C-alpha cells in the first residue's frame, strides 16, 4: 500500500504578481511637468520618490485633474504638495489575497510594492 503525501501549495504573494515600475519622478517635480510626462507616455500613473529615493506615492491622472487648466500655480507647485496615494504600501512577501482586499478597500487599481527601506521594487495591479 502506498501513501500519497500532499504538499501544501504555497500561497501566492505580491512578489509573484508585481511588475517592474515604468515611470518614476521625484517629488520635487512641478505639477505641469508631471502632467506632461503622463500625457506624453500615455500612462495612467507615475511613481513618486522622495529626496532619499523612497516611495512617496502613486500619482494618477485623476490626481492631476484639478490642475488641467494650467496656470502659474501648476508651474510652481511640486508634486509633493498635492494629494496623492501614499503609504502604507504593499510588500513583496504579503499574501496576494490580502493585498487585493486592501486595494479594494482603498479603491486602488495599482499599488506600489516596497522593500524594508521603503524603496519601490514593483507595482501590483488588480
HUSULPE-V651482 format. One record per residue. RES is the residue in one letter. D_LAST is the distance of its C-alpha to the last C-alpha in Angstrom with 2 decimals. Layout:
# HUSULPE-V651482
RES,D_LAST
RES,D_LAST
This chain:
# HUSULPE-V651482
X,45.77
X,42.51
X,39.76
X,36.13
X,34.02
X,30.34
X,28.30
X,25.26
X,22.00
X,20.27
X,17.00
X,13.93
X,13.34
X,11.02
X,13.72
X,13.26
X,9.73
X,10.09
X,11.55
X,14.65
X,14.73
X,16.74
X,18.28
X,19.88
X,22.66
X,25.08
X,25.20
X,28.71
X,27.68
X,28.90
X,26.69
X,28.35
X,27.60
X,23.89
X,23.89
X,25.77
X,23.37
X,20.33
X,22.61
X,24.12
X,20.99
X,19.08
X,16.00
X,13.97
X,14.11
X,16.38
X,16.68
X,19.84
X,22.24
X,25.30
X,28.83
X,28.36
X,25.29
X,22.97
X,19.62
X,20.58
X,17.25
X,14.87
X,16.74
X,15.36
X,17.52
X,17.49
X,19.14
X,21.71
X,22.54
X,25.51
X,27.01
X,27.12
X,30.86
X,31.68
X,34.61
X,36.38
X,33.86
X,30.88
X,33.13
X,33.98
X,30.80
X,28.76
X,24.99
X,25.63
X,27.41
X,24.69
X,22.08
X,18.61
X,15.73
X,17.58
X,17.76
X,17.00
X,14.50
X,12.83
X,15.23
X,15.17
X,16.93
X,14.74
X,13.74
X,10.11
X,10.68
X,12.19
X,9.54
X,6.97
X,10.14
X,11.01
X,8.05
X,8.85
X,12.43
X,12.32
X,10.51
X,8.26
X,5.57
X,6.59
X,8.81
X,11.96
X,13.16
X,16.94
X,19.98
X,22.78
X,24.37
X,21.45
X,21.08
X,17.76
X,17.01
X,13.52
X,10.11
X,6.84
X,3.79
X,0.00
